[in-house]
């Protein structure tokens, strides 16, 4: 494909690209995990290539980035240059402008759940989304360890691809908030983490239980598949929710997303609710203080 050729921008075509990029990147992540860490975590390895040299930190000492994160984002950027030349990319590691471009922008999280990846906990994902004017129109999230791809195109529904099968995703049919299983996550910022803990402490007696998987993109896909009934988290950046939020919405969830030009420091809530409990859960979330922003200080 040459740069002079007109690129198609309908959601279904963009979804095919997102799936290809995410699956190729996931294969790289899957291969690199034992190469970087063997069967150990980063803290147990004495080998320089497998240990501290493979990990650095970002916002806080508990906010890591590995060689696999940066390698995978570079791989996706190279693939995009081949498949979608001239289009912008916003990545967790490489960053990008807060300004929303007029055309297609690709929003990429090379490894969502880096701490899980480091520790060998099999819950981390590659997330790739295409946005037009700041709105996600196509996206794919690959559960790397389980080799499951979740994908959606705006107006075409959401699907799970695994073992050569393609299955339509649908949210749970729950209608009682007291029986809702709710996924959440916590910030790296200590002040916000304390506020989140207060919210969860108030919410927990009013629902079935809480799940903290450690990868927001997977949380949103679990809402889409009915594995959990709701997701609430403050302070996600676009690469965390761009694909997963669309997948949840296309599976029937009631989704509230941060502005497309926001970042984690703004502390906006990301919410996905099964429709049968959406109204009552929204009231409950309001009562426990979960609907307000929790900006970093």
TORZA-931577 format. One record per atom (N, C-alpha, C): residue in one letter; x, y, z. Coordinates in steps of 0.2 Angstrom, whole numbers, plus 5000, padded with zeros to 4 digits. Layout:
<rs>
AXYZ;...
</rs>
This chain:
<rs>
X500449945000;X500050005000;X500450065000;X500350114996;X500750174995;X500350234999;X500750285001;X500450335005;X499950375000;X499950374994;X499550404989;X498850374989;X498850314991;X498250274990;X497750294996;X497050304994;X496550324999;X496450265004;X496550275011;X496450225016;X495750225018;X495450165018;X494750155020;X494650165027;X494150205029;X494050215036;X493350195039;X493050145036;X492450115039;X492650075045;X492250065050;X492450035056;X492649965055;X492249925051;X492449855050;X493149845047;X493349885043;X494049875040;X494549895045;X494449955049;X494849975054;X494949915060;X494349885061;X494349825066;X494849775064;X494849755057;X495249705055;X496049715056;X496149785055;X496849805056;X497049805063;X496549825067;X496649825075;X496849755077;X496449705075;X496449635076;X497149605074;X497349625068;X498049595066;X498549625070;X498549695071;X499049725075;X499149695082;X498549685085;X498549665092;X498749595093;X498549555088;X498749485088;X499549475087;X499749515082;X500449505081;X500849535087;X500649585090;X501049615096;X500949565101;X500349535102;X500349485108;X500749425107;X500849405101;X501349345100;X502049365102;X502249435101;X502849455103;X502949455110;X502449485114;X502449485121;X502449415124;X502049375121;X502049305124;X502749265123;X503149285118;X503749255117;X504249285121;X504249355123;X504749395126;X504749375134;X504149355136;X504049355144;X504549305146;X504649245144;X505149195146;X505849215145;X505949255139;X506549275137;X506849325142;X506449365145;X506649425149;X506649395157;X506149355159;X506149335166;X506149265167;X506249225162;X506249155163;X505549125167;X505649085172;X505049065176;X505049105182;X505449155183;X505449195189;X505149265188;X505049305193;X504849375193;X505449415192;X505449475191;X506049515190;X506349525197;X506049515202;X506449525209;X506749465211;X506649405208;X506949345209;X507549325205;X507549355199;X508149345194;X508749375196;X509349335196;X509949365197;X510349385190;X510049365185;X510349375178;X510149445176;X510749485174;X510649555172;X510149565166;X510149515161;X509749525156;X509049515157;X508949465162;X508249455164;X507949495170;X508449525174;X508249565180;X508149635179;X508449675183;X508349745183;X508449785177;X508849765172;X509049795166;X508349795162;X507949745163;X507349735159;X506749785161;X506849815167;X506249855170;X506549925172;X506149975170;X506250045173;X505550065176;X505550125178;X504950155181;X504750215178;X504050235179;X503850295176;X503550345182;X502950345183;X502650395187;X502850385195;X502950325197;X503150315204;X503550245203;X503850235209;X504250165209;X503850105208;X503250105209;X502750055208;X502450055201;X502650095197;X502350105190;X502850085185;X502950015183;X503449995179;X503349995172;X503949995168;X503949985161;X504449935159;X504349885155;X504849835153;X505049845146;X505649815145;X505849815138;X505349785133;X504949735135;X504349715131;X503849765129;X503749815134;X503249865133;X503549905127;X504149935128;X504349975123;X504449945116;X504749885116;X504849845110;X504149835106;X503649815110;X502949805107;X502649865104;X502749915108;X502449985105;X502849995099;X503449995098;X503850005092;X503649955087;X503449895088;X503249845083;X502549865080;X502149885085;X501449915082;X501549975078;X501950025080;X502050085076;X502350065069;X502850015069;X503049995062;X502549965058;X502149925061;X501549895057;X501049945055;X500949995059;X500450045057;X500750085051;X501350095051;X501650135046;X501650095039;X501550025039;X501449985033;X500749985031;X500349975036;X499649965035;X499250035034;X499450085038;X499050145038;X499550205038;X499850215033;X500350265033;X500050335033;X500450375037;X500250445038;X499750455044;X499450405047;X499050415053;X499350415059;X499050455064;X499450465070;X499350405075;X499750395080;X499750345085;X499850385092;X499450365097;X499550385104;X499650315107;X500250315110;X500450255114;X500650265121;X500550215125;X500650225133;X501450245134;X501850215130;X502550225131;X502850285127;X502650295121;X502850345117;X502450415117;X501850405120;X501450465121;X501150495115;X501050555115;X500650585109;X500350645111;X500050685107;X499750755108;X499050745112;X498950785116;X498250785119;X497750815114;X497950845109;X497550875104;X497250815100;X496550815098;X496250765094;X496350775087;X496650735083;X496650745076;X496050735072;X495950765066;X495350765063;X495250695059;X495750655058;X495750595055;X495750535060;X496050475057;X496050415062;X496650425066;X496550415072;X497150405077;X497150335080;X497750305081;X497750235084;X497950245091;X497650215095;X497750225102;X497950155105;X498550145108;X498950085109;X499150075116;X499050025119;X499350005125;X499749935124;X500349935124;X500749875122;X500649815127;X500649835133;X500549785138;X500149815144;X499449805144;X499049825149;X499049775155;X499349795161;X499449745166;X500149725166;X500649775166;X501349765166;X501549725172;X501249745178;X501449715184;X501349645184;X500749625182;X500549555181;X501049515176;X501249555171;X501749525166;X502449515170;X502649555174;X503249545177;X503249495182;X502649485186;X502649435191;X502449365188;X502249365182;X502049295179;X501349285180;X500949335182;X500249325183;X499849325176;X499549275174;X499249275167;X498649315166;X498749385167;X498149425166;X498549495163;X498749495157;X498949555154;X498749555146;X498749615143;X498449615137;X498749665132;X498649655126;X498849715121;X498149745119;X498149805118;X497549845117;X497749895111;X497349885105;X497449935100;X496749955097;X496650025097;X496050055095;X496150105089;X495650115085;X495650165080;X495050215082;X495250275083;X494750335085;X494750375079;X494150405078;X494050455073;X493750515077;X494050575076;X493850635080;X493750615088;X494250575090;X494250565097;X493750505100;X493350475095;X492850425097;X493150355094;X493150305098;X493350245096;X492850215091;X493050185085;X492650155081;X492850085079;X493450065082;X493649995081;X494149985086;X494149915088;X494649905093;X494749825094;X495349815097;X495449745098;X495949735105;X495749695109;X496149675115;X496249605115;X496949585116;X497149515116;X497349495123;X497049455126;X497249425132;X497849375130;X498449395132;X499049365129;X499149295132;X499049285138;X499149215141;X498649165139;X498049185138;X497449145136;X497349135128;X497749185125;X497649185117;X496949195115;X496649245118;X495949265117;X495949335114;X495649345109;X495549415106;X494849435107;X494749495110;X494049525110;X494149585105;X493649595101;X493649645096;X492949675094;X492949735092;X492249765090;X492349815085;X491849835081;X491849885076;X491149925078;X491149985078;X490550025080;X489950005075;X489449985078;X488849975075;X488849895073;X489349865074;X489349795071;X489449745077;X489349765083;X489449715089;X490149695091;X490149655096;X490849635099;X490849565099;X491449535098;X491649465097;X492249445101;X492249385103;X492749345105;X493049295100;X493749295099;X494049255094;X494449205098;X494349145098;X494849095102;X494749025099;X495348995098;X495348925095;X495048915088;X495048975084;X494748965078;X494048985078;X493748995083;X492949015084;X492849085085;X492349105083;X492149175083;X491449175087;X491449215093;X490749205097;X490549285098;X489949295097;X489649365099;X489649375107;X489849435109;X489949445116;X489249485118;X489049465124;X488449495127;X488549505134;X488349555137;X488449575144;X487949525148;X488049525154;X487649485159;X486949505159;X486449465161;X485749485161;X485549505169;X486049515173;X485949525180;X485449585181;X485049585186;X484549645187;X484549665194;X484949635198;X484949645206;X485649675207;X485749735209;X486449765210;X486749725216;X486349705221;X486649665227;X487049605225;X486949575219;X487249515216;X487749535211;X487949595210;X488349615205;X489149605207;X489449575202;X490249565203;X490549625199;X490949665203;X491149725201;X491949725200;X492249735194;X492949745193;X493149815194;X493749825197;X494049885198;X494749885198;X495049945198;X495849945199;X496050005203;X496650005204;X496950065209;X497450095206;X497550165208;X498050205205;X498750195208;X499250215204;X499950215207;X500050275212;X499650325211;X499650385215;X499350365222;X499750385228;X499550365234;X498950395237;X498850465235;X498250495238;X497650475234;X497650465228;X497050435224;X496950365226;X497450325228;X497350255230;X496950255236;X497150295241;X496750305247;X496050315246;X495950365242;X495250385240;X494850325237;X495150295232;X494850235229;X494650175235;X495150175239;X495050125245;X494350135249;X494250205250;X493650225254;X493050215250;X493050225243;X492550205239;X492350135239;X492850095238;X492750015238;X492449995244;X492750025250;X492450005257;X491750015257;X491550075255;X490850095255;X490350055250;X490650035244;X490349995239;X490249925241;X490749895244;X490749815245;X490149785248;X489949825254;X489349785257;X488749795253;X488749825247;X488049835243;X488049795237;X488649755236;X488649715230;X488849645232;X488949605226;X489149535228;X489849535230;X490349565226;X491049555228;X491449605223;X492049615224;X492549655220;X493049605217;X493249615211;X493749585208;X494249635205;X494949625207;X495449675205;X495949635201;X495849635194;X496249585190;X496949625188;X496949685187;X497549725186;X497649745179;X497149735175;X497249765168;X496549785166;X496449855165;X495849885164;X495549865157;X495949855152;X495649835146;X495349765147;X495649715151;X495349655152;X494649655156;X494649705161;X494049715165;X493449735160;X493649785156;X493049805151;X492849745147;X493349705145;X493149645140;X492749595145;X492849595151;X492549545155;X491749565156;X491749635156;X491049665157;X490649645150;X491049645144;X490749635138;X490549555138;X490949515141;X490749445140;X490349415146;X490149455150;X489749435156;X490149405162;X490749405161;X491149375167;X491149415173;X491049485172;X490849525178;X490249565176;X489949595180;X489349635179;X489449715178;X490049735181;X490149805181;X490949815181;X491149875179;X491849905180;X491849975182;X492249995187;X492350065189;X493050075191;X493350125188;X494050145189;X494150215188;X494550245192;X494750315191;X495450325188;X495550375184;X496150385182;X496450345176;X496050325172;X496350285166;X496450335160;X496950315157;X497150355151;X496850325144;X496850365139;X496450335133;X496650265131;X497350255131;X497550185129;X497350125134;X497050145140;X496750095144;X496050075142;X495650125140;X494950115138;X494750115131;X495150145127;X494950155120;X494650095116;X495050035117;X494749975114;X494249945118;X494449935125;X493949895129;X493349935130;X493349995130;X492650035131;X492250025125;X492450025119;X492050005113;X491849935114;X492249895115;X492049815115;X491449815121;X491549845126;X490949835131;X490349865129;X490349925126;X489749955123;X489449915118;X489849895113;X489549855108;X489249785110;X489449765116;X489149705119;X488549715123;X488349785123;X487749805127;X487849835133;X488449855136;X488549885142;X488349965141;X488149985147;X488150065148;X488750085150;X489150125145;X489850145146;X489850225147;X490250245152;X490450315153;X491250315153;X491450355148;X492150355147;X492450425148;X493050435150;X493350505151;X493450535144;X493550605144;X493650635138;X494250605134;X494250615127;X494750585123;X495450615124;X495450675126;X496050715127;X496250715135;X495950675139;X496150665146;X496750625147;X497050625153;X497550575155;X497450555162;X497850505164;X497750475171;X497650525176;X498150575176;X498150625181;X497550665182;X497050665177;X496450695178;X495950665183;X496050595183;X495650555188;X494950545186;X494750555180;X494050545178;X493850465179;X493250455180;X493050385181;X492850355174;X493050295174;X492850245168;X492350195171;X491750195168;X491250155171;X490850105165;X490750045166;X490450005162;X489949955166;X489349965164;X488849925168;X488349885164;X488149825166;X487649785163;X487049825163;X486649825158;X486049875158;X485549855163;X485449795165;X484949775170;X485049805177;X485649825178;X485849855185;X486049925184;X486149955178;X486450015176;X486150075180;X485450085180;X485150135184;X485250135191;X485150075194;X485250075202;X486050075204;X486450045200;X487150045201;X487450115201;X487150155196;X487350225195;X487150265201;X486550255204;X486350285210;X486850265216;X486950195217;X487450175222;X488150205221;X488450205215;X489050235214;X489050315216;X488550345215;X488450415216;X488450425224;X488150375227;X488050385235;X488750365238;X489150325235;X489850305238;X490350355236;X490250405232;X490650455229;X491150435223;X490850385219;X491250355214;X491150395207;X490750435207;X490550475201;X490950535200;X491350555205;X491750615204;X492450605202;X492750655199;X493450645197;X493950645203;X494450605203;X494950595208;X495650615205;X495750685204;X496450705201;X497050685205;X497550675202;X498250675206;X498450735209;X498750735215;X498950795218;X499650805218;
</rs>
